Amino acid sequence: MAVTTNDLRNGMTLDLPEGLFGVVEFQHVKPGKGGAFVRTKLKNVRTGAVIERTFRADERVEQAIVDKRDMQYLYRDGEQYVFMDSVSYDQMHVNPSALGDAARYLKEGDSAVLQLYASEIVGVELPAAVELTVTDTEPGVQGDRVSGARKPATLETGLVVQVPLFVNTGDAIKVDTRSGEYITRA
């Protein structure tokens, strides 16, 4: 669907020759002389790279309609992840490459919002924090309470995070899905 640059809004997705981009920021500029233009900051939906791009006012761009679906992760089928649509109950097999880093935070039963464009997954929205169980870490030594000291811990999804010394194998912890850092014990 073609729209003009005057219709741009934050969060809108554009189908440009370079790929799919979400509008992060836009600013209409009307200089004293010359034509008006629109200065934008765009984020590549697939890679996350941010670019700045200037368009003429009234320039036509192609808007991409991205369908956001609330899905539940059910189980792994070989290499693929199996998701179920929370509304229609349709199941979808997804390759790990389509999920990117999000696969490191998913455990069976978790919910995620999959962003689909022409049946291709272009993004995954996770909750801000997820609870995961520590499957392997060195035991905390009694009296070893150095302030701020950390040790690596392997979680049930295979993700390795730095945790405080008092966290032990079997503990459930909260992990920030944006930074991949330990937040607190659950």
N, C-alpha and C positions, 0 to 999 in steps of 0.2 A: 504494500500500500504506500503510495507516494505522498509525502507531506512536505511542506516548505520549512525552511529553517526558522521561520517566525513561529511555527507551531511546536518547537522543541520544548520538552519538559524533562526535569530530572527523573531518572529511572527508565526513560523511554529507550528502546533498543533499536539501533539502526543497522541496516544491512548495507555496508559500504564495500567497495571493491577489495579493501584490505581484510575484510571479515566482519563479524558481528561485534558491535560496540554498544555499550550502555552509556547514556549521557550522565556524567557525574556532576558537571557544572556547565552553565551556559550564561553568556552575557551579551546582550544586544548593545552594539556600539554605533553611535551616530556622530562621526567626526564633523568638524566645521566645514570641510570641503571634501568632496568625493562621496562615494556611495556608502550606505550603512552596511555593517557586517555583523556576523555573530561569531564570537570567540567561544570555543567549547573545550571542555576537558572530557575525553572519552576513555572508557575502560574496555579493553578487549575481553569479551565474555568468556572465551576459551582459555586464554593465557593469563589474564589478569593484568597485562601490561597497560599502562596509562599513557595516552598520547594527547597532545594539544593540537587542535585543528581549527582553522578559521574558514568560515563559509560566507559567501555573499548573502545579503538579506534576500529573501524570497527564492533562494536556491532550492531546487527540489532534491530531496533525499528519500531513500527507500526505508520505510519503517518495517521492522521485523516484529511480527506478533509472536511473542514467546509465551507458551502455555506452561503455567506453573501448576504442578500436580503434587498433592500431598500423598506420599508413598510410605509404605512400611517395609523395612528390610526383613525378609523372611529367613533365607538360608543361602549357602553357597552351593552351586551346582557345578562341580569341577572348578574351572577358573572364574566362571561368571557369578554375579550376585543376582539373586532373584528378589524383585520388589513386587508388592501388591498395591494397586491403587486403592486408597482408603474410601473412595466414593463408589467406583464401578466394580471393585474387586478383581479387575483384570490383572494378570501377572505379566511382568516384564523381565527378561533376562538382560543384564547389563554387564558389559566388559569392564574390568578394573580401570582400564585407560580412560574410559568416559567419566569415571568418578573422580579421578585425580587423587589429591590428598585426602579427600573426604572418606575414602575407603579405610584409612587408618583409624577413624573414629567410630566406625559402624559396628555394632554387634547385633545379633539376632533380636528382632522385636523393636528396634529403634525406628523412629520416624525421620524422614527427610523430605524436603521439597525439591523435586527434580524439575529443572527448567528444560522444556522441550521446544525445539524449533524444527519443523518439518520432520518429525519423528527422530531427530538426533538430540541427544542430551548435551546441552551447552553449559550447564551449571548445576551445582548442588548446593542447597542451603541447609545447613545443619543448625541445631540449637546452639546458643552461645557457649554452653558447657555440657559435657557428657560425663556420665559415671562409668568408670572402667575398673576392672579388678587387676591388681598387681599379681602377675604370675611368677615373676622371678626378680629378686633383688637381694643384695647382701644384708644379713641381719644387722640391726642396730646394736652396737656394743654399749653395755651399761656404762654410764658416765661420759660417753662420747657425745657431748651436747654442744659442740662448737656452734656459735650463733651463725645461722645462715648457711651452714655446711650442707652440701647436696651429694647425692649418689644416684647412679642410673638405675631405673626400674623398667622392666619389660612388662607391658600390659597385655591383656587377653587378646587384643587385636594385632599384636606384634609391634605396636608403637613403643619406642623407648623415650622416656621423659626423665628429667632430673627431679628428684623428690628429696624432702628433708630426711635426715637420718632416722627419725622415729617411725617412718613408714615401713611396714613389713610385708612379706609375701602373703597374699590372701586379703589384704586391705582393699576396700573400695575407695577410689579417689576421684575427685572432679578434675577434668582437664579442659582448658580453654581451647575450643576448636579453631579460633582465629590465629592464636600464637603457638599452640601446641605445648603450653606450659601447665605445670601443676598449679591448682588453685587451693584445694583443701581436701581433707579426708571427708568422705561421704558418711 
